Amino acid sequence: MAVPMSIASLLQSELTEDPLYKDEGLCVLGIFGKSAMQPGSAKESLINTLADKHIFPLFGPDETDCPGGGSFIQAYYNQESRVLYLVLTSVCDNRQLLRACESLSAGIGHSDAHDFWKGAEKQHCLQLLYLFSLCHVLLLVHPTSSFDVTYDRLFRALDALRQKALPLLRAAIKDSPVSKEWKVNCRPCPPRLLFVFQMNGALKVSGGTGLTGNGTDAAGGNPDKPKKHSPRRRLQHALEDQIYRIFRKSRVLTNQSSNCLFTVPANQAFVYVVPGPDEDPVGALLGQLRANCALRENDTGMPVSGPRRYQQMRHTARQPSFTVENSSLSSAGGQLVDCTLKEFLWQHVELVLTKKGFDDSVGRNPQPSHFELPTYTKWAQVACRLYQVMIDSTEEETAELAMKVQGQLKVLEGFLDADAKFSENRCQKALPLAHSAYQSNLPHNYTTTVHKNQLTQALRVYSQHARGVAFQRYALQLHEDCYKFWSNGHQLCEERSLTDQHCVHKFHLLPKPGEKPEMDRNPPILHHNSRGRSTSSCNCGRKQAPREDPFDIQAANYDFYQMLEEKCCGKLERIHFPVFQPSTPDPAPACDEGARPPESGGSGEGERLKEKDTASHTPGDSTSLSLALSLGQSTDSLGPYGDGGEGQEKRPSLVDRQPSTVEYLPGMLHSGCPKGLLPKFSSWSLVKLGPAKAYNCHTGLEQPGFLPGSSFLLPWDVVIRCRSEEEVGLSEPLDGGPSSWPAPNKALTGKRGGVGGLGRGRRRDDVARAFVGFEYEDSRGRRFLSSGPDKVVKVLGPGGAKEPATRVLNADMPLYIPSPAQGRGLKPHYAQLIRLFIVVPDAPLEITLNPQVQPGPPPCPVFHPEQTELVLPPDGLWVLRFPYAYVTERGPCYPPKENQPLASYRVLKGILRANTASTPPQ
């Protein structure tokens, strides 16, 4: 074998042995340890020295042997000397350490990097155990001249791992052609461990005398007296005593060598210190050349071959490389000459090759240990089986054993991973503290927001106490524990009502149609309930009843009022808003395409433009448009003269399209909805309480719940001009503006001479009086009318309200205002605009209703009924009931919070518009 190769390549190759040595046994020598940053690795250079050949390259193994920076074993078989060298290279070597650092990604976390290094260390231990299971002699190489005490922990970890994996290794080699003792102990013999240290300049030798730091000898004797041992040999002896004492105290070494991971000789040197580089490298090389070329006195010049050549080679290897004067081991100065590394090592190898074995047991009753010198073929079979189980788990036959061996690596964590053990203990102590912080001040059932807040507090407490690499793992466990606690009977229903109140039930399912609630089910089947109750009035306002906090739009805007209609306003005249009329037995909701942008720049703006266009129409145009809208028809049905222009096309509007009978609108109608879709029910209501005289301006609305003096409608005087034949075709909008009012202190005389005279024969400046009232209602059922965006109607004396309605009609009215009857709490109490009362007089007057509500800041859409521009019939007291809640495809438009501006929640101006009719009513 001329070049070294990996252990896998050696075991797979067909090695051709010399017939002279085929039947002889071989000594397996393993080399491991650490190496510093130097041109040649100390471990590989030792083999070059021992074999007297340049076998390993000067700069260490090639990077292709192990590109990831892991551990690998190289083998070199010297058949002449019958020694097989196994060299373990791992992250303990600086060259491999650099490669491992390069393989790590830049953004890897602390915990992941720790797992990487500990994984590499575990694989290094497994390969080291592989060497301890196959070698006779092991050489530990260290780059300094001091013993690294971490090896004590490493060897204790290896011993524990070996005891755990021993049954598995026995099963792997049970069919191998070796002795029974080898199969039981899974090794040819208890390996002997030798130590090789590098001189690193810590020890200075001057004049052949070894001095300590104070200038005296280590033994404390006379410094002038020549010492028997050189400083290097005295250092070796001191290291031997130190190592033996450490291993005996930690019980790595015991009396019986067969029970130990390794042994050390009791009466032979097992520590060697390699001297540092010579100051005269040229002279040192010449001396080595002279020593190698000189013939021994007993050497013959005749070349020898065969077995005698092998015996001579072995004899030469055993001979010391120095001559002894006068048969003593002393030099001229009386000091013993130090042996070479080859001489130090070969005295142990010779015991193996001569089959004497190691008798390293001590004590009163030392037990002999087993020893076997295998041939290369037998050794390779055992090594191959162990390699498949311990290192390479790709073979199917041994895959199960290999997985079990890998599972035994957990025993190393207690020995090697001290920082992880400390981190585990710290995190385990911090976990109960974090659990207590999470569960402190918790209600029995709580929402996701409370869970997240408590979890944040628990993580804050945990981070104050937890440390180390296990921090992230136990933080994830804290997440899981808190979530399990929350979801195990403590989870509150996450559904919020349309008034932004949580359901008070724990997590539950909703009953299906026709299914009854069941509390005993897990999870229970219940309807949502926020325990919020309020008092509301019916469509017309004449009856009040308590209501549950609604969770869906139908319960909020339809079901409650339908229930009260049976008791109150079911027989009243009303105007029905168009709703979805299915043509199929199973209609489907329209696909949710998201909120579409309103056409023509917004519904509110478009309606205001339409209002201006209507104001500029001729009387005939106004009459035809109002008639068409009151009949629910398109103005196109009036012919080409519908909008007063010949040949001019009219843009299609909402009423121009036929609504779908297959798909319905799942929510409420607003400016962002697709055209041509209608909901299954209307969230609005328009009922007639009676004729115009049903309202008495002196007593106000006689309905329950109104605050004292706040039930009076505001007067709206609209000027009506009589039209003669010359004035046909001329008209003027009567929108309640300042032009509709008479000059101050000027009486308007009608047929009866009164301001409100409504006779048939009218003069030019006759006035029709309508009444308007915006009603607000709070959750306690207290109601009041508003005379302005920030004012409540308050009538103290007889005569009714004096303030005109122009202020409320020409401004955006707030959808929510603070209730005048605030409770004792600090939280403000809001009242919501819920009804609009309109008294339409018996006069040639058309009042057009066009409500538009924006229940939130932009981009909240504008809500409107299913029919816009609705003309109210004359002589009636009409009540428009607004929706109780507003919902879009994206969710509910919740009432304002305490810190939100109320101006963003509004009813757009232009809700009522007055025009004169073509002919007065008869």
ZAMARGU-4260 file (C-alpha; in steps of 0.2 Angstrom, whole numbers, plus 5000, padded with zeros to 4 digits):
<rodrens>
0) 5000/5000/5000 | 5010/5015/4993 | 4998/5029/4997 | 4986/5032/5011 | 4967/5031/5008
5) 4951/5033/5017 | 4945/5019/5028 | 4930/5016/5017 | 4941/5014/5001 | 4952/5002/5011
10) 4938/4991/5016 | 4930/4990/4999 | 4947/4987/4990 | 4954/4970/4986 | 4971/4973/4995
15) 4984/4961/4988 | 4995/4956/5003 | 5013/4950/5002 | 5013/4931/5003 | 5027/4932/5016
20) 5016/4942/5028 | 4999/4936/5023 | 4997/4924/5038 | 5006/4935/5051 | 4996/4946/5062
25) 4996/4964/5061 | 4996/4978/5074 | 4983/4992/5072 | 4989/5009/5077 | 4976/5023/5079
30) 4981/5041/5079 | 4969/5055/5085 | 4970/5072/5094 | 4972/5090/5090 | 4983/5100/5078
35) 4987/5118/5078 | 4989/5129/5062 | 5006/5124/5056 | 5012/5119/5038 | 5011/5100/5042
40) 4998/5092/5053 | 5007/5084/5068 | 4997/5067/5066 | 5002/5064/5048 | 5020/5070/5050
45) 5022/5057/5064 | 5018/5043/5052 | 5031/5050/5040 | 5043/5049/5054 | 5038/5032/5060
50) 5039/5024/5042 | 5054/5034/5036 | 5044/5038/5021 | 5035/5054/5014 | 5018/5046/5014
55) 5006/5060/5019 | 5007/5077/5010 | 5016/5092/5019 | 5000/5102/5020 | 4988/5089/5027
60) 4974/5079/5018 | 4966/5086/5002 | 4949/5096/5004 | 4940/5083/4993 | 4942/5070/5007
65) 4929/5079/5018 | 4923/5096/5010 | 4910/5100/5024 | 4923/5100/5038 | 4917/5084/5046
70) 4927/5069/5053 | 4935/5056/5042 | 4948/5042/5045 | 4963/5039/5034 | 4972/5022/5033
75) 4990/5017/5028 | 4996/4999/5029 | 5014/4996/5030 | 5016/4977/5027 | 5034/4976/5030
80) 5032/4982/5048 | 5015/4974/5050 | 5007/4990/5056 | 4991/4997/5050 | 4990/5016/5054
85) 4972/5024/5056 | 4972/5043/5057 | 4957/5052/5063 | 4954/5070/5057 | 4940/5080/5064
90) 4935/5098/5069 | 4948/5096/5082 | 4961/5100/5069 | 4961/5118/5064 | 4961/5115/5045
95) 4945/5105/5046 | 4938/5118/5058 | 4941/5132/5045 | 4932/5121/5032 | 4917/5118/5044
100) 4916/5137/5047 | 4916/5140/5029 | 4901/5128/5026 | 4890/5137/5039 | 4878/5150/5031
105) 4880/5168/5036 | 4863/5171/5043 | 4862/5155/5054 | 4856/5157/5071 | 4864/5154/5088
110) 4854/5138/5091 | 4856/5131/5074 | 4875/5134/5075 | 4876/5126/5091 | 4867/5111/5084
115) 4879/5110/5070 | 4894/5110/5081 | 4887/5097/5093 | 4882/5086/5079 | 4900/5087/5072
120) 4906/5083/5090 | 4895/5068/5091 | 4901/5061/5075 | 4919/5063/5080 | 4915/5053/5096
125) 4907/5039/5086 | 4922/5038/5075 | 4933/5039/5090 | 4924/5024/5097 | 4927/5015/5081
130) 4945/5017/5083 | 4944/5011/5101 | 4935/4995/5095 | 4948/4991/5082 | 4965/4996/5087
135) 4979/4989/5099 | 4988/5005/5102 | 4981/5022/5102 | 4991/5038/5100 | 4984/5054/5107
140) 4993/5069/5099 | 4992/5086/5107 | 5000/5102/5100 | 5006/5109/5117 | 5016/5102/5131
145) 5001/5103/5144 | 4988/5090/5146 | 4970/5095/5141 | 4958/5090/5155 | 4943/5090/5143
150) 4949/5073/5137 | 4944/5066/5154 | 4926/5071/5150 | 4927/5065/5132 | 4934/5048/5138
155) 4920/5046/5151 | 4907/5050/5137 | 4915/5037/5126 | 4915/5024/5140 | 4896/5027/5143
160) 4893/5027/5124 | 4902/5010/5122 | 4892/5002/5137 | 4876/5008/5128 | 4881/5002/5111
165) 4889/4986/5116 | 4874/4975/5113 | 4872/4982/5096 | 4890/4980/5091 | 4890/4962/5097
170) 4875/4959/5085 | 4885/4966/5071 | 4900/4955/5073 | 4892/4939/5079 | 4896/4930/5062
175) 4914/4937/5061 | 4928/4924/5061 | 4936/4930/5077 | 4937/4923/5094 | 4923/4923/5107
180) 4932/4936/5118 | 4933/4948/5104 | 4914/4945/5100 | 4909/4948/5118 | 4921/4963/5121
185) 4919/4970/5103 | 4938/4974/5102 | 4954/4963/5100 | 4961/4969/5117 | 4959/4984/5129
190) 4969/4996/5119 | 4984/5005/5126 | 4984/5024/5125 | 5000/5033/5123 | 5002/5052/5123
195) 5013/5063/5112 | 5015/5081/5116 | 5023/5095/5106 | 5036/5106/5114 | 5030/5124/5111
200) 5044/5134/5119 | 5037/5133/5137 | 5052/5124/5143 | 5069/5132/5140 | 5084/5121/5140
205) 5101/5129/5143 | 5117/5119/5145 | 5109/5103/5148 | 5100/5109/5163 | 5081/5110/5166
210) 5076/5125/5177 | 5060/5130/5184 | 5054/5148/5185 | 5064/5152/5200 | 5080/5146/5193
215) 5081/5130/5203 | 5078/5112/5198 | 5061/5104/5199 | 5067/5093/5213 | 5073/5107/5224
220) 5091/5100/5225 | 5107/5108/5222 | 5107/5117/5205 | 5125/5114/5202 | 5123/5095/5203
225) 5120/5087/5186 | 5103/5079/5184 | 5101/5061/5179 | 5086/5065/5168 | 5085/5079/5155
230) 5071/5092/5157 | 5061/5084/5143 | 5061/5067/5151 | 5057/5075/5168 | 5042/5084/5159
235) 5037/5067/5152 | 5037/5059/5170 | 5027/5074/5177 | 5014/5073/5163 | 5013/5054/5166
240) 5010/5056/5185 | 4997/5070/5181 | 4987/5060/5168 | 4987/5044/5178 | 4981/5053/5194
245) 4967/5062/5184 | 4961/5047/5176 | 4961/5036/5192 | 4951/5049/5201 | 4938/5051/5188
250) 4938/5031/5187 | 4942/5031/5168 | 4956/5020/5174 | 4952/5006/5186 | 4962/4991/5193
255) 4954/4979/5180 | 4960/4984/5162 | 4946/4973/5154 | 4933/4985/5161 | 4941/5001/5155
260) 4940/5010/5139 | 4959/5010/5137 | 4974/5006/5148 | 4991/5014/5151 | 5006/5004/5155
265) 5011/5002/5174 | 5030/5000/5171 | 5033/5008/5154 | 5033/5026/5148 | 5017/5031/5140
270) 5020/5050/5137 | 5032/5057/5124 | 5037/5075/5121 | 5042/5079/5104 | 5057/5092/5105
275) 5055/5108/5097 | 5063/5114/5080 | 5082/5114/5081 | 5090/5131/5080 | 5102/5124/5067
280) 5091/5115/5054 | 5105/5112/5042 | 5115/5103/5056 | 5100/5093/5062 | 5097/5087/5044
285) 5116/5082/5042 | 5115/5073/5058 | 5100/5063/5053 | 5108/5059/5037 | 5124/5053/5045
290) 5114/5042/5058 | 5104/5034/5044 | 5119/5030/5033 | 5131/5024/5046 | 5132/5005/5048
295) 5130/4996/5064 | 5145/4986/5071 | 5135/4970/5070 | 5127/4974/5053 | 5134/4964/5038
300) 5135/4971/5021 | 5126/4956/5014 | 5108/4959/5008 | 5096/4948/5017 | 5079/4943/5010
305) 5064/4933/5016 | 5060/4930/5034 | 5077/4934/5040 | 5075/4951/5032 | 5059/4954/5042
310) 5067/4948/5058 | 5082/4960/5055 | 5071/4974/5051 | 5061/4971/5067 | 5078/4970/5077
315) 5084/4986/5069 | 5068/4994/5074 | 5070/4989/5092 | 5088/4995/5093 | 5090/5012/5100
320) 5097/5026/5089 | 5111/5030/5101 | 5126/5020/5107 | 5130/5017/5125 | 5147/5021/5133
325) 5153/5008/5145 | 5136/4998/5144 | 5127/5012/5153 | 5113/5024/5148 | 5122/5039/5153
330) 5130/5052/5142 | 5147/5060/5145 | 5139/5072/5158 | 5130/5058/5167 | 5113/5062/5160
335) 5102/5048/5152 | 5100/5051/5133 | 5082/5053/5127 | 5075/5040/5115 | 5067/5044/5099
340) 5048/5044/5095 | 5050/5028/5085 | 5059/5019/5099 | 5046/5025/5112 | 5032/5019/5101
345) 5040/5002/5095 | 5042/4995/5112 | 5023/4995/5113 | 5021/4989/5096 | 5033/4975/5099
350) 5022/4968/5113 | 5008/4967/5100 | 5018/4959/5086 | 5026/4946/5098 | 5008/4941/5104
355) 5013/4945/5122 | 4999/4957/5124 | 4996/4970/5138 | 4996/4966/5156 | 4990/4983/5163
360) 4979/4977/5177 | 4984/4982/5194 | 4979/4978/5212 | 4980/4963/5223 | 4971/4951/5211
365) 4974/4957/5194 | 4964/4949/5181 | 4972/4945/5164 | 4964/4953/5149 | 4960/4945/5132
370) 4972/4948/5118 | 4971/4943/5099 | 4982/4947/5085 | 4972/4945/5069 | 4977/4944/5051
375) 4973/4958/5040 | 4958/4948/5032 | 4950/4944/5049 | 4952/4962/5055 | 4945/4969/5038
380) 4929/4959/5040 | 4926/4965/5058 | 4931/4983/5053 | 4919/4982/5038 | 4904/4976/5049
385) 4908/4990/5062 | 4910/5003/5049 | 4892/4999/5042 | 4885/5000/5059 | 4894/5015/5067
390) 4899/5027/5052 | 4890/5022/5035 | 4872/5017/5037 | 4868/5015/5019 | 4868/4996/5019
395) 4851/4989/5021 | 4856/4974/5031 | 4863/4985/5045 | 4852/5000/5043 | 4842/4995/5058
400) 4857/4993/5069 | 4864/5009/5063 | 4849/5019/5067 | 4849/5011/5085 | 4867/5016/5087
405) 4864/5034/5082 | 4850/5034/5094 | 4862/5030/5108 | 4872/5046/5105 | 4860/5055/5117
410) 4870/5048/5131 | 4884/5060/5125 | 4874/5076/5129 | 4876/5075/5148 | 4895/5074/5146
415) 4900/5085/5131 | 4886/5098/5130 | 4888/5107/5147 | 4882/5124/5140 | 4866/5115/5133
420) 4864/5106/5150 | 4865/5123/5159 | 4853/5131/5146 | 4841/5117/5149 | 4841/5119/5167
425) 4838/5137/5166 | 4824/5136/5154 | 4815/5123/5163 | 4816/5133/5179 | 4809/5148/5169
430) 4795/5139/5161 | 4784/5138/5177 | 4787/5156/5180 | 4781/5160/5163 | 4766/5149/5165
435) 4761/5158/5181 | 4763/5175/5172 | 4751/5169/5158 | 4738/5163/5169 | 4738/5178/5181
440) 4722/5188/5181 | 4714/5178/5167 | 4695/5176/5165 | 4688/5159/5163 | 4685/5162/5144
445) 4695/5175/5134 | 4698/5180/5116 | 4713/5179/5105 | 4718/5197/5109 | 4719/5193/5128
450) 4728/5177/5124 | 4741/5186/5114 | 4743/5199/5127 | 4746/5186/5141 | 4757/5177/5130
455) 4768/5192/5127 | 4769/5195/5146 | 4774/5177/5148 | 4787/5178/5135 | 4794/5194/5144
460) 4795/5184/5161 | 4803/5169/5152 | 4816/5180/5143 | 4821/5187/5160 | 4826/5170/5167
465) 4830/5159/5152 | 4847/5158/5144 | 4857/5148/5131 | 4854/5138/5116 | 4838/5130/5123
470) 4830/5147/5124 | 4821/5146/5107 | 4815/5128/5109 | 4807/5131/5126 | 4800/5147/5120
475) 4791/5137/5107 | 4785/5125/5120 | 4779/5140/5130 | 4769/5145/5115 | 4761/5127/5113
480) 4758/5126/5132 | 4748/5142/5133 | 4739/5138/5117 | 4734/5121/5124 | 4728/5129/5140
485) 4718/5142/5130 | 4710/5130/5118 | 4706/5117/5132 | 4689/5125/5137 | 4695/5143/5140
490) 4693/5149/5122 | 4680/5163/5120 | 4669/5164/5104 | 4678/5176/5093 | 4662/5183/5084
495) 4658/5201/5087 | 4641/5208/5086 | 4636/5222/5074 | 4638/5234/5089 | 4656/5228/5092
500) 4653/5217/5107 | 4660/5200/5109 | 4650/5184/5111 | 4651/5179/5129 | 4650/5160/5126
505) 4665/5149/5125 | 4670/5142/5108 | 4654/5135/5100 | 4646/5130/5084 | 4630/5138/5077
510) 4615/5128/5076 | 4609/5123/5058 | 4592/5127/5052 | 4579/5118/5062 | 4592/5112/5075
515) 4590/5115/5093 | 4604/5122/5104 | 4614/5109/5114 | 4624/5115/5129 | 4631/5097/5133
520) 4640/5095/5116 | 4658/5098/5114 | 4659/5110/5107 | 4642/5116/5112 | 4629/5121/5099
525) 4623/5139/5103 | 4617/5155/5096 | 4629/5170/5098 | 4625/5181/5113 | 4634/5196/5119
530) 4623/5199/5134 | 4620/5216/5127 | 4602/5221/5127 | 4595/5238/5121 | 4577/5246/5119
535) 4572/5250/5101 | 4556/5256/5093 | 4546/5248/5079 | 4546/5254/5061 | 4533/5268/5065
540) 4540/5272/5082 | 4524/5269/5092 | 4529/5254/5101 | 4546/5250/5110 | 4553/5233/5115
545) 4569/5226/5121 | 4581/5217/5109 | 4596/5206/5109 | 4612/5212/5102 | 4612/5207/5084
550) 4626/5197/5076 | 4619/5197/5058 | 4612/5209/5047 | 4595/5201/5045 | 4592/5200/5064
555) 4597/5219/5066 | 4588/5227/5051 | 4573/5215/5048 | 4569/5201/5060 | 4566/5213/5075
560) 4555/5225/5066 | 4545/5211/5058 | 4542/5204/5075 | 4535/5221/5081 | 4525/5223/5065
565) 4513/5210/5070 | 4509/5220/5086 | 4509/5237/5080 | 4512/5243/5062 | 4508/5228/5051
570) 4492/5236/5044 | 4499/5253/5040 | 4501/5259/5023 | 4518/5258/5016 | 4530/5259/5001
575) 4539/5243/4998 | 4557/5244/4993 | 4561/5231/4979 | 4569/5215/4985 | 4576/5200/4976
580) 4562/5189/4968 | 4569/5172/4964 | 4565/5163/4948 | 4574/5147/4953 | 4571/5136/4968
585) 4589/5137/4974 | 4596/5155/4971 | 4614/5158/4975 | 4622/5174/4982 | 4632/5184/4970
590) 4651/5181/4970 | 4661/5192/4981 | 4671/5202/4969 | 4677/5215/4982 | 4671/5232/4984
595) 4670/5240/4967 | 4673/5259/4965 | 4657/5269/4963 | 4653/5275/4946 | 4654/5293/4941
600) 4665/5298/4956 | 4654/5292/4970 | 4635/5290/4973 | 4634/5306/4984 | 4642/5317/4971
605) 4632/5310/4957 | 4616/5312/4966 | 4620/5330/4970 | 4624/5333/4952 | 4607/5325/4947
610) 4599/5337/4960 | 4606/5352/4950 | 4601/5345/4934 | 4583/5343/4941 | 4583/5361/4947
615) 4586/5367/4929 | 4571/5357/4921 | 4556/5365/4915 | 4539/5361/4924 | 4535/5348/4912
620) 4551/5339/4914 | 4549/5340/4933 | 4532/5333/4932 | 4537/5318/4920 | 4552/5314/4930
625) 4543/5314/4947 | 4529/5304/4940 | 4541/5291/4932 | 4550/5289/4949 | 4535/5288/4959
630) 4529/5273/4947 | 4546/5265/4948 | 4548/5267/4929 | 4562/5273/4919 | 4561/5290/4911
635) 4565/5282/4894 | 4547/5276/4894 | 4541/5294/4892 | 4548/5295/4875 | 4561/5306/4867
640) 4554/5321/4876 | 4557/5314/4893 | 4572/5325/4897 | 4567/5340/4887 | 4579/5337/4873
645) 4577/5329/4855 | 4589/5316/4849 | 4599/5317/4866 | 4603/5299/4873 | 4601/5297/4892
650) 4614/5287/4901 | 4607/5271/4909 | 4604/5272/4928 | 4601/5259/4942 | 4582/5259/4938
655) 4586/5256/4919 | 4592/5238/4922 | 4581/5224/4927 | 4587/5216/4943 | 4593/5198/4943
660) 4582/5184/4948 | 4595/5171/4949 | 4608/5179/4960 | 4605/5190/4975 | 4615/5203/4985
665) 4621/5194/5001 | 4623/5211/5011 | 4616/5228/5010 | 4615/5240/4995 | 4628/5253/4994
670) 4638/5263/4981 | 4651/5249/4979 | 4639/5235/4975 | 4637/5229/4957 | 4622/5235/4948
675) 4607/5224/4944 | 4608/5215/4961 | 4595/5216/4975 | 4595/5209/4993 | 4583/5196/4999
680) 4576/5208/5012 | 4576/5227/5014 | 4585/5235/5028 | 4575/5251/5026 | 4556/5254/5030
685) 4544/5268/5024 | 4527/5268/5032 | 4513/5280/5033 | 4506/5284/5050 | 4491/5293/5043
690) 4486/5309/5034 | 4495/5326/5037 | 4483/5331/5050 | 4488/5316/5061 | 4502/5327/5067
695) 4498/5341/5079 | 4511/5354/5079 | 4506/5360/5097 | 4508/5343/5105 | 4521/5335/5094
700) 4523/5316/5091 | 4514/5306/5104 | 4525/5291/5105 | 4534/5283/5119 | 4552/5286/5124
705) 4554/5304/5119 | 4563/5316/5131 | 4552/5330/5137 | 4550/5344/5124 | 4560/5335/5111
710) 4546/5327/5100 | 4541/5342/5089 | 4544/5342/5071 | 4553/5357/5063 | 4542/5367/5051
715) 4547/5368/5033 | 4538/5382/5023 | 4539/5380/5004 | 4533/5394/4993 | 4520/5388/4980
720) 4517/5400/4965 | 4501/5400/4955 | 4503/5397/4937 | 4493/5406/4924 | 4492/5401/4906
725) 4506/5413/4902 | 4517/5405/4915 | 4515/5387/4909 | 4532/5379/4907 | 4540/5390/4920
730) 4545/5382/4937 | 4556/5385/4951 | 4563/5372/4964 | 4557/5375/4981 | 4571/5367/4991
735) 4568/5377/5007 | 4582/5389/5003 | 4582/5407/5008 | 4573/5413/4992 | 4558/5403/4998
740) 4555/5414/5013 | 4546/5430/5013 | 4554/5447/5018 | 4554/5451/5037 | 4538/5458/5044
745) 4529/5456/5028 | 4513/5445/5029 | 4508/5433/5016 | 4489/5433/5013 | 4480/5418/5006
750) 4462/5416/5003 | 4459/5415/5022 | 4472/5428/5026 | 4483/5416/5036 | 4501/5411/5033
755) 4496/5393/5031 | 4481/5395/5021 | 4479/5381/5009 | 4463/5385/4999 | 4461/5380/4981
760) 4462/5398/4974 | 4480/5403/4978 | 4489/5419/4975 | 4506/5420/4968 | 4515/5419/4985
765) 4505/5405/4993 | 4515/5394/5006 | 4513/5376/5009 | 4520/5370/5026 | 4528/5353/5028
770) 4536/5346/5044 | 4552/5337/5046 | 4560/5328/5060 | 4577/5318/5062 | 4574/5306/5077
775) 4589/5299/5087 | 4587/5285/5099 | 4600/5278/5111 | 4602/5260/5117 | 4591/5264/5132
780) 4576/5268/5121 | 4577/5287/5124 | 4572/5297/5109 | 4573/5315/5104 | 4572/5325/5088
785) 4587/5336/5082 | 4586/5354/5076 | 4604/5354/5069 | 4620/5344/5068 | 4623/5348/5086
790) 4607/5354/5094 | 4592/5345/5102 | 4574/5351/5099 | 4568/5359/5116 | 4551/5366/5116
795) 4546/5373/5133 | 4530/5382/5129 | 4515/5380/5118 | 4515/5383/5099 | 4527/5369/5094
800) 4545/5371/5087 | 4549/5388/5080 | 4566/5384/5072 | 4564/5381/5053 | 4570/5364/5045
805) 4581/5373/5033 | 4596/5370/5044 | 4594/5352/5045 | 4590/5350/5026 | 4605/5360/5020
810) 4618/5351/5030 | 4625/5334/5033 | 4617/5327/5048 | 4627/5316/5060 | 4623/5298/5061
815) 4628/5297/5079 | 4628/5311/5092 | 4631/5311/5111 | 4615/5307/5120 | 4608/5321/5131
820) 4605/5309/5145 | 4622/5302/5149 | 4624/5289/5161 | 4635/5289/5177 | 4650/5280/5168
825) 4665/5289/5160 | 4662/5281/5143 | 4651/5292/5132 | 4634/5286/5127 | 4629/5289/5109
830) 4612/5290/5101 | 4609/5285/5083 | 4599/5293/5069 | 4586/5280/5067 | 4570/5288/5059
835) 4565/5303/5048 | 4547/5310/5050 | 4540/5319/5035 | 4523/5328/5035 | 4518/5330/5017
840) 4504/5343/5016 | 4489/5342/5005 | 4496/5354/4992 | 4502/5354/4974 | 4519/5349/4980
845) 4531/5335/4977 | 4543/5330/4990 | 4557/5318/4984 | 4566/5307/4997 | 4584/5302/4993
850) 4593/5296/5009 | 4611/5293/5008 | 4621/5287/5023 | 4640/5286/5025 | 4643/5276/5042
855) 4661/5279/5043 | 4676/5288/5037 | 4682/5285/5019 | 4684/5273/5010 | 4667/5268/5018
860) 4654/5267/5005 | 4638/5277/5004 | 4622/5266/5009 | 4605/5270/5001 | 4588/5261/4999
865) 4584/5249/4985 | 4575/5263/4977 | 4581/5281/4976 | 4573/5297/4971 | 4557/5291/4979
870) 4542/5304/4978 | 4531/5304/4993 | 4512/5305/4990 | 4504/5321/4997 | 4494/5322/5013
875) 4503/5310/5024 | 4514/5308/5039 | 4528/5297/5033 | 4541/5288/5043 | 4558/5282/5035
880) 4566/5270/5047 | 4585/5269/5044 | 4595/5253/5046 | 4600/5248/5064 | 4617/5242/5058
885) 4627/5244/5042 | 4637/5230/5034 | 4648/5229/5019 | 4656/5214/5010 | 4672/5217/5021
890) 4662/5217/5037 | 4652/5228/5049 | 4653/5247/5050 | 4655/5248/5069 | 4648/5263/5079
895) 4662/5276/5083 | 4674/5273/5097 | 4677/5285/5111 | 4691/5294/5102 | 4684/5294/5084
900) 4677/5310/5077 | 4658/5309/5074 | 4659/5320/5059 | 4664/5305/5048 | 4648/5296/5052
905) 4634/5306/5043 | 4619/5307/5033 | 4622/5317/5017 | 4612/5333/5014 | 4599/5333/5000
910) 4589/5319/5008 | 4573/5329/5004 | 4569/5340/4989 | 4553/5349/4985 | 4546/5354/4968
915) 4529/5360/4963 | 4517/5347/4954 | 4510/5350/4937 | 4492/5352/4944 | 4485/5355/4961
920) 4476/5340/4969 | 4457/5341/4968
</rodrens>
